[in-house]
Amino acid sequence: MQTFLVGGAVRDQLLGYSYSEQDWVVVGATPEAMQQLGFTPVGKDFPVFLHPESKEEYALARTERKSGQGYTGFQFHCAPDISLEQDLIRRDLTINAIAKSESGELIDPYGGAQDIQQKVLRHVSAAFTEDPVRILRVARFAARYHHLGFTVASETQALMREMVEQGEADHLVAERVWKEMSRALEEKNPEVFIQTLKDCGALAKVLPELDALFGVPQPAQHHPEIDTGIHSLMVLQQASLLSDSSIVRFAALMHDLGKGVTPQDQWPRHHGHEKSGLSLIKALCRRLAVPNEHRDLALLVCEFHTHVHRALELKAATVNKLFKHLDVLRRPERIEPFLLACTADSRGRTGFETRPYPQADFLRGALMAASNVVPKDLIAAGYSGAELGKQLEQKRLQAIQHFQHTQSTTHL
């Protein structure tokens, strides 16, 4: 019985990259032997055990055989005579098919260490094509290591395209798509995840609403990059510079979905795209079981991002109405993620990446002014019932007007 550290921990040790989990493969053991040593069985499809002290996962070396469609269509075989090399060859990428013995020796039968040096994401074997989730995983690793210079090997890109063309990507289930996408949104370059899926044709299968944006033009004077799909990737890139939150990044990515359904005879203008995008976001979120907090911010940013861009020109009543729609007087924690996504939209344009965005600071200040008007002061003044609500509305509107006036005189 031999135990080997495998997968991400070995890969990230070689990269000098931080990691939090360690996975182990056990060669030459049986489920009975593992339980006798105090390990707790947890695997549903094949024998995986939790270490009695560290609680880290230990899996018995196994082989697999394709028996159906999708990522669940496999039969697994575990036996004491299965070698480490046989276990490693079933993995997705060479950089994930490196093991480390208890003495610290690297076992690298498929050239993963060399691919780490050359910064290449390469599949281990032709078995890669049997699991469509691997398309998503490659895209996620491309996003994770892009800043280190990693690229997808051309032969791996070809296999991914082939999988899409042969319909294997059609069997991706929603929960796995969102699991990989949500993790990719937290990486340093989440836009690379989307671009990698686009390059192999998988984006049209998993996020058709987003794929529809590529090739759709916008007015060049406002969008020098012109293509709406490219703009969406630039906005996601800017969002990742502004916030680590996958909620903010998801909202930024979704904000222009409505432009994908603009009739071509109206191009490059997209009148009403803020409203037409809402049903697309709702459908996407239902399909992928996107968490409510991601969906809710995406809907708000989609519907009201152009209001924010025009914030310095809006009447006080319109600003107050915007705050009501956002419900930020009752839920002030909503304003910052919303404004960050809108800032990312403004900066996600060629030549606009470092432009100031005073609209965000203006709305922060206006909200603070409105928030200083509180019901208890009006109640103390004798107002109640409907009259209290009317006075509260009026006083908040006046507070916003006063803030606008101070801002305009400050900039004269």
C-alpha positions as CSV (number, residue, x, y, z in Angstrom):
1,M,0.0,0.0,0.0
2,Q,1.5,3.4,-1.1
3,T,0.1,6.9,-0.8
4,F,0.7,9.7,-3.2
5,L,-0.2,13.4,-3.2
6,V,-1.8,14.2,-6.5
7,G,-3.5,16.9,-8.6
8,G,-3.8,20.5,-7.7
9,A,-1.6,20.6,-4.7
10,V,1.4,19.1,-6.6
11,R,0.7,21.4,-9.6
12,D,0.5,24.5,-7.5
13,Q,3.6,23.6,-5.5
14,L,5.5,23.5,-8.7
15,L,4.0,26.8,-9.8
16,G,4.7,28.4,-6.4
17,Y,0.9,29.1,-6.3
18,S,-1.2,29.1,-3.2
19,Y,-3.5,26.1,-2.6
20,S,-5.8,25.1,0.3
21,E,-6.7,21.4,-0.4
22,Q,-4.6,18.2,-0.7
23,D,-5.9,15.1,-2.5
24,W,-4.3,11.7,-2.2
25,V,-4.3,8.5,-4.2
26,V,-3.8,5.1,-2.6
27,V,-2.2,2.3,-4.6
28,G,-2.4,-1.4,-3.5
29,A,-5.3,-1.1,-1.0
30,T,-8.8,-2.3,-0.8
31,P,-11.9,-0.5,0.8
32,E,-11.8,-3.0,3.7
33,A,-8.1,-2.2,4.4
34,M,-8.8,1.5,4.4
35,Q,-11.7,1.2,6.9
36,Q,-9.5,-1.0,9.1
37,L,-7.0,1.9,9.2
38,G,-9.8,4.2,10.5
39,F,-10.6,5.9,7.2
40,T,-14.3,6.9,6.7
41,P,-15.9,6.0,3.3
42,V,-17.6,9.0,1.5
43,G,-17.5,8.2,-2.2
44,K,-20.7,7.4,-4.0
45,D,-19.4,6.3,-7.4
46,F,-16.0,5.0,-6.4
47,P,-14.1,4.5,-3.1
48,V,-13.1,7.8,-1.6
49,F,-12.2,8.0,2.1
50,L,-11.6,10.7,4.7
51,H,-8.4,10.5,6.7
52,P,-9.2,9.9,10.4
53,E,-7.3,13.0,11.6
54,S,-6.7,15.4,8.7
55,K,-10.1,14.7,7.0
56,E,-8.4,15.0,3.6
57,E,-9.7,12.9,0.8
58,Y,-7.9,9.6,-0.1
59,A,-9.1,7.8,-3.3
60,L,-8.2,4.3,-4.3
61,A,-6.4,4.2,-7.6
62,R,-8.9,3.5,-10.3
63,T,-9.6,3.2,-14.0
64,E,-12.7,4.3,-15.8
65,R,-14.6,3.3,-18.9
66,K,-17.1,5.4,-20.9
67,S,-20.5,3.9,-20.6
68,G,-22.9,6.7,-21.5
69,Q,-23.2,10.4,-22.2
70,G,-22.1,13.4,-20.2
71,Y,-19.8,13.5,-17.1
72,T,-21.8,10.8,-15.3
73,G,-21.5,8.3,-18.1
74,F,-18.6,6.3,-16.7
75,Q,-18.0,3.0,-15.0
76,F,-15.1,2.9,-12.5
77,H,-12.9,0.0,-11.5
78,C,-10.8,-0.1,-8.4
79,A,-8.4,-2.9,-7.5
80,P,-5.1,-3.3,-5.6
81,D,-3.2,-4.1,-8.8
82,I,-4.1,-0.8,-10.6
83,S,-1.0,1.3,-10.9
84,L,-0.5,5.0,-10.2
85,E,0.2,5.6,-13.9
86,Q,-3.1,4.0,-14.8
87,D,-4.9,6.3,-12.4
88,L,-3.1,9.4,-13.6
89,I,-3.8,8.8,-17.3
90,R,-7.5,9.3,-16.7
91,R,-7.0,12.9,-15.6
92,D,-7.8,15.9,-17.7
93,L,-4.5,17.9,-18.1
94,T,-0.9,16.9,-17.8
95,I,-0.3,19.6,-15.2
96,N,-3.0,17.7,-13.1
97,A,-1.5,14.3,-13.7
98,I,1.6,14.7,-11.5
99,A,2.0,12.8,-8.3
100,K,4.4,13.1,-5.3
101,S,5.5,10.2,-3.2
102,E,5.7,10.3,0.6
103,S,9.5,10.7,0.2
104,G,9.0,13.8,-2.0
105,E,9.8,12.1,-5.4
106,L,7.8,13.4,-8.4
107,I,6.1,10.9,-10.5
108,D,5.3,12.6,-13.8
109,P,4.6,10.0,-16.6
110,Y,2.9,12.4,-19.0
111,G,5.1,15.4,-19.0
112,G,3.2,17.7,-16.7
113,A,6.2,19.4,-15.1
114,Q,7.6,20.3,-18.6
115,D,4.2,21.7,-19.6
116,I,4.3,23.8,-16.4
117,Q,7.7,25.1,-17.4
118,Q,6.4,25.8,-20.9
119,K,3.1,27.2,-19.5
120,V,0.9,25.0,-21.6
121,L,-2.5,23.5,-20.8
122,R,-2.4,20.1,-22.6
123,H,-4.7,17.1,-22.3
124,V,-3.3,13.8,-21.1
125,S,-4.8,11.4,-23.5
126,A,-7.7,10.9,-26.0
127,A,-9.9,10.0,-23.1
128,F,-10.2,13.8,-22.5
129,T,-13.0,13.8,-25.1
130,E,-15.2,11.5,-23.0
131,D,-16.1,14.1,-20.4
132,P,-17.6,17.4,-21.5
133,V,-16.9,19.0,-18.1
134,R,-13.2,19.0,-19.1
135,I,-14.0,21.8,-21.6
136,L,-15.2,24.0,-18.7
137,R,-12.2,23.0,-16.6
138,V,-9.7,23.9,-19.3
139,A,-11.4,27.2,-19.7
140,R,-11.2,27.8,-15.9
141,F,-7.6,26.9,-15.7
142,A,-6.9,29.2,-18.6
143,A,-8.5,32.0,-16.6
144,R,-6.7,31.0,-13.4
145,Y,-3.2,30.9,-14.9
146,H,-3.5,33.5,-17.7
147,H,-1.6,36.1,-15.7
148,L,1.3,33.6,-15.5
149,G,1.4,33.3,-19.3
150,F,-0.4,29.9,-19.7
151,T,-2.2,29.1,-23.0
152,V,-4.2,26.1,-24.2
153,A,-2.3,23.7,-26.5
154,S,-3.5,23.8,-30.1
155,E,-4.2,20.1,-30.1
156,T,-6.2,20.5,-26.9
157,Q,-8.2,23.3,-28.5
158,A,-8.8,21.1,-31.5
159,L,-10.2,18.3,-29.3
160,M,-12.5,20.7,-27.5
161,R,-13.9,22.0,-30.8
162,E,-14.4,18.4,-31.9
163,M,-16.3,17.6,-28.7
164,V,-18.6,20.5,-29.3
165,E,-19.1,19.6,-33.0
166,Q,-19.9,16.0,-32.0
167,G,-22.5,17.1,-29.5
168,E,-20.7,16.1,-26.3
169,A,-21.1,19.6,-24.9
170,D,-24.8,19.3,-25.3
171,H,-24.8,16.9,-22.3
172,L,-23.3,19.4,-19.8
173,V,-25.7,19.7,-16.9
174,A,-26.6,23.1,-15.4
175,E,-25.1,22.5,-11.9
176,R,-21.7,21.7,-13.4
177,V,-21.7,24.7,-15.7
178,W,-22.5,27.1,-12.9
179,K,-20.0,25.4,-10.6
180,E,-17.1,25.9,-13.0
181,M,-18.4,29.3,-14.1
182,S,-18.7,30.6,-10.5
183,R,-15.2,29.4,-9.7
184,A,-13.9,31.0,-12.9
185,L,-15.5,34.3,-12.0
186,E,-13.3,34.4,-8.9
187,E,-10.1,34.0,-10.8
188,K,-7.7,36.8,-11.8
189,N,-8.8,36.8,-15.4
190,P,-12.4,35.5,-15.6
191,E,-12.8,37.0,-19.1
192,V,-10.4,34.3,-20.4
193,F,-12.9,31.6,-19.3
194,I,-15.5,33.1,-21.6
195,Q,-13.1,33.7,-24.4
196,T,-11.8,30.1,-24.2
197,L,-15.3,28.7,-24.4
198,K,-16.0,31.1,-27.3
199,D,-12.9,29.9,-29.2
200,C,-14.0,26.2,-29.1
201,G,-17.7,26.9,-29.8
202,A,-18.9,25.8,-26.3
203,L,-20.1,29.3,-25.3
204,A,-23.1,28.9,-27.7
205,K,-24.0,25.7,-25.9
206,V,-23.7,26.8,-22.3
207,L,-24.3,30.6,-22.5
208,P,-26.1,31.2,-25.8
209,E,-27.4,34.6,-24.6
210,L,-23.8,35.8,-24.1
211,D,-22.6,34.2,-27.3
212,A,-25.2,36.1,-29.3
213,L,-23.4,39.4,-28.4
214,F,-20.4,38.6,-30.5
215,G,-20.6,40.3,-33.9
216,V,-23.3,42.7,-32.8
217,P,-22.0,46.3,-33.4
218,Q,-22.4,49.4,-31.1
219,P,-21.9,53.1,-32.0
220,A,-18.2,53.6,-32.5
221,Q,-18.2,57.1,-30.8
222,H,-19.2,55.5,-27.5
223,H,-17.7,52.0,-28.1
224,P,-14.5,52.2,-30.1
225,E,-14.2,48.4,-29.7
226,I,-17.6,48.2,-31.6
227,D,-18.3,44.5,-31.0
228,T,-20.7,44.0,-28.0
229,G,-19.2,40.6,-27.1
230,I,-15.7,42.1,-26.9
231,H,-17.2,45.0,-24.8
232,S,-18.7,42.4,-22.4
233,L,-15.3,40.7,-21.9
234,M,-13.7,44.1,-21.4
235,V,-16.3,45.0,-18.8
236,L,-15.7,41.7,-17.0
237,Q,-12.0,42.4,-17.0
238,Q,-12.6,45.8,-15.5
239,A,-15.0,44.4,-12.9
240,S,-12.2,41.9,-11.8
241,L,-9.9,44.9,-11.2
242,L,-12.5,46.7,-9.2
243,S,-13.9,43.8,-7.1
244,D,-13.1,40.2,-6.0
245,S,-16.9,39.5,-5.8
246,S,-18.3,37.0,-8.2
247,I,-21.6,38.7,-7.8
248,V,-20.3,42.0,-9.1
249,R,-18.4,40.3,-11.9
250,F,-21.4,38.2,-13.0
251,A,-23.6,41.4,-13.1
252,A,-21.0,43.1,-15.2
253,L,-20.9,40.3,-17.6
254,M,-24.7,40.1,-18.0
255,H,-25.4,43.8,-18.2
256,D,-25.8,44.1,-22.0
257,L,-27.5,40.8,-22.9
258,G,-30.4,42.8,-24.4
259,K,-28.2,44.0,-27.2
260,G,-28.1,40.4,-28.5
261,V,-31.8,40.6,-29.5
262,T,-31.8,44.0,-31.1
263,P,-33.2,43.8,-34.6
264,Q,-30.4,44.1,-37.2
265,D,-32.2,47.0,-38.9
266,Q,-31.7,49.1,-35.7
267,W,-27.9,48.4,-35.4
268,P,-25.6,49.9,-34.1
269,R,-28.2,51.5,-31.8
270,H,-29.8,49.4,-29.1
271,H,-32.8,51.4,-27.8
272,G,-34.5,49.6,-24.9
273,H,-31.8,47.0,-24.4
274,E,-31.9,47.6,-20.7
275,K,-35.4,46.2,-20.5
276,S,-35.0,43.5,-23.2
277,G,-32.1,42.0,-21.3
278,L,-34.1,41.3,-18.2
279,S,-36.0,38.2,-19.5
280,L,-32.7,36.8,-20.9
281,I,-31.0,37.1,-17.5
282,K,-33.9,35.5,-15.8
283,A,-33.9,32.6,-18.2
284,L,-30.1,32.1,-18.0
285,C,-30.3,32.2,-14.2
286,R,-33.1,29.7,-14.0
287,R,-31.4,27.3,-16.4
288,L,-28.1,27.3,-14.5
289,A,-29.6,27.6,-11.0
290,V,-27.6,30.8,-10.4
291,P,-27.9,32.0,-6.8
292,N,-30.5,34.7,-6.2
293,E,-28.0,37.3,-5.0
294,H,-26.1,37.0,-8.4
295,R,-29.3,37.2,-10.3
296,D,-30.8,40.1,-8.4
297,L,-27.7,42.4,-8.9
298,A,-27.4,41.4,-12.5
299,L,-31.1,42.4,-13.1
300,L,-30.6,45.8,-11.4
301,V,-27.4,46.6,-13.3
302,C,-29.0,45.5,-16.6
303,E,-32.0,47.7,-16.1
304,F,-30.4,50.8,-14.6
305,H,-26.8,51.0,-15.8
306,T,-27.6,53.8,-18.3
307,H,-29.3,55.8,-15.5
308,V,-26.0,55.8,-13.7
309,H,-24.1,56.8,-16.7
310,R,-26.4,59.9,-17.0
311,A,-26.5,60.5,-13.2
312,L,-24.9,64.0,-13.4
313,E,-27.7,65.1,-15.8
314,L,-30.7,63.5,-13.9
315,K,-33.3,65.5,-12.1
316,A,-33.4,65.0,-8.3
317,A,-36.8,63.2,-8.7
318,T,-35.3,60.7,-11.1
319,V,-32.4,60.1,-8.7
320,N,-34.8,59.5,-5.9
321,K,-36.8,57.1,-8.1
322,L,-33.6,55.2,-9.0
323,F,-32.9,54.8,-5.2
324,K,-36.4,53.4,-4.8
325,H,-35.9,50.9,-7.6
326,L,-32.6,49.8,-6.1
327,D,-34.2,49.7,-2.6
328,V,-30.9,51.2,-1.3
329,L,-32.5,53.4,1.3
330,R,-33.7,50.3,3.0
331,R,-30.7,48.1,1.9
332,P,-27.7,50.5,1.7
333,E,-25.3,47.5,1.3
334,R,-26.7,47.2,-2.3
335,I,-25.3,50.5,-3.6
336,E,-21.6,49.6,-3.7
337,P,-21.7,46.4,-5.8
338,F,-24.2,48.1,-8.1
339,L,-21.9,51.1,-8.7
340,L,-18.8,48.9,-9.1
341,A,-20.5,47.0,-11.9
342,C,-21.6,50.2,-13.6
343,T,-18.1,51.7,-13.3
344,A,-16.8,48.5,-14.9
345,D,-19.2,49.0,-17.8
346,S,-18.0,52.6,-18.3
347,R,-14.4,51.6,-18.3
348,G,-14.8,48.4,-20.3
349,R,-14.3,50.3,-23.6
350,T,-11.2,50.8,-25.7
351,G,-9.5,53.9,-24.5
352,F,-11.8,54.4,-21.5
353,E,-10.0,52.0,-19.1
354,T,-8.6,54.6,-16.8
355,R,-11.2,57.4,-17.2
356,P,-12.6,58.8,-14.0
357,Y,-16.3,57.9,-13.3
358,P,-17.6,60.8,-11.2
359,Q,-21.2,59.4,-11.6
360,A,-20.5,56.8,-8.9
361,D,-19.3,59.3,-6.3
362,F,-22.2,61.6,-7.1
363,L,-24.7,58.8,-6.4
364,R,-22.9,57.8,-3.2
365,G,-23.2,61.3,-2.0
366,A,-26.8,61.7,-3.0
367,L,-27.7,58.5,-1.3
368,M,-26.0,59.7,1.9
369,A,-27.9,62.9,1.8
370,A,-31.2,61.1,1.3
371,S,-30.4,58.6,4.0
372,N,-29.9,61.5,6.6
373,V,-33.6,62.1,6.4
374,V,-35.0,59.6,8.9
375,P,-38.7,59.0,9.9
376,K,-38.1,59.5,13.6
377,D,-37.3,63.2,13.1
378,L,-40.5,63.7,11.3
379,I,-42.5,61.6,13.8
380,A,-41.1,63.9,16.5
381,A,-42.4,66.8,14.5
382,G,-45.9,65.4,14.7
383,Y,-46.2,63.6,11.4
384,S,-47.9,60.2,11.1
385,G,-49.6,57.9,8.6
386,A,-49.8,58.9,5.0
387,E,-48.6,62.4,5.8
388,L,-45.5,61.0,7.3
389,G,-44.7,59.1,4.1
390,K,-45.4,62.2,2.0
391,Q,-43.1,64.4,4.2
392,L,-40.4,61.7,4.1
393,E,-40.5,61.6,0.3
394,Q,-40.4,65.4,0.1
395,K,-37.6,65.9,2.6
396,R,-35.5,63.3,0.8
397,L,-36.1,64.9,-2.5
398,Q,-35.0,68.2,-1.1
399,A,-31.9,66.7,0.4
400,I,-30.9,65.3,-3.0
401,Q,-31.7,68.7,-4.7
402,H,-29.5,70.4,-2.1
403,F,-26.7,67.9,-2.7
404,Q,-27.0,68.5,-6.4
405,H,-26.7,72.2,-5.9
406,T,-23.6,71.9,-3.7
407,Q,-22.0,69.7,-6.3
408,S,-22.8,72.1,-9.2
409,T,-21.5,75.1,-7.3
410,T,-18.4,73.2,-6.2
411,H,-17.5,72.5,-9.9
412,L,-18.1,76.0,-11.1
